[in-house]
């Protein structure tokens, strides 16, 4: 699972990159539970504001 940090500049790049539309506008943008952890958003973020967070499946 990924999380968008306060470094987000709300450019919208991640919105179009997400194949399952799991990202919503906000301050900062928000990744919902629909996230499949594909990493497309991480690769396209120009300010590296998206980070992987440890979840139950990563223990």
C-alpha positions as CSV (number, residue, x, y, z in Angstrom):
1,X,0.0,0.0,0.0
2,X,1.1,3.6,-0.7
3,X,0.5,6.9,1.0
4,X,0.8,10.4,-0.3
5,X,2.9,12.7,1.9
6,X,2.6,16.4,2.7
7,X,5.2,17.0,-0.1
8,X,2.3,16.5,-2.6
9,X,1.9,19.6,-4.9
10,X,-1.5,18.5,-6.2
11,X,-0.2,18.3,-9.8
12,X,-2.7,15.5,-10.7
13,X,-0.1,13.2,-12.4
14,X,-0.9,10.3,-10.1
15,X,-4.7,10.6,-10.8
16,X,-4.3,9.6,-14.4
17,X,-1.5,7.1,-13.7
18,X,-3.6,5.0,-11.3
19,X,-5.2,2.1,-13.3
20,X,-7.9,1.5,-10.6
21,X,-8.7,5.1,-9.8
22,X,-7.7,4.7,-6.2
23,X,-6.4,8.3,-5.8
24,X,-8.7,11.1,-4.8
25,X,-8.1,14.9,-4.6
26,X,-7.4,16.3,-1.2
27,X,-4.8,18.2,0.8
28,X,-2.7,16.1,0.2
29,X,-4.2,13.7,-2.3
30,X,-5.4,10.4,-0.8
31,X,-5.0,6.8,-1.9
32,X,-8.0,4.7,-1.1
33,X,-8.3,1.0,-0.1
34,X,-8.8,0.2,-3.8
35,X,-5.0,0.5,-4.3
36,X,-3.4,-2.6,-5.8
37,X,0.1,-1.5,-5.0
38,X,1.2,-1.5,-8.7
39,X,3.5,1.5,-8.1
40,X,2.5,3.5,-11.2
41,X,1.8,6.5,-9.1
42,X,5.2,6.4,-7.5
43,X,7.0,6.3,-10.8
44,X,5.1,9.3,-12.2
45,X,5.1,11.6,-9.1
46,X,7.5,14.5,-10.0
47,X,8.2,15.4,-6.3
48,X,8.5,11.9,-4.9
49,X,5.5,12.5,-2.5
50,X,4.3,8.9,-2.6
51,X,5.8,6.4,-0.3
52,X,5.2,2.7,0.4
53,X,3.8,1.9,3.8
54,X,4.1,-1.4,5.6
55,X,0.8,-3.2,5.8
56,X,-0.3,-6.5,7.4
57,X,0.7,-8.5,4.3
58,X,4.3,-7.0,4.4
59,X,5.2,-8.3,7.9
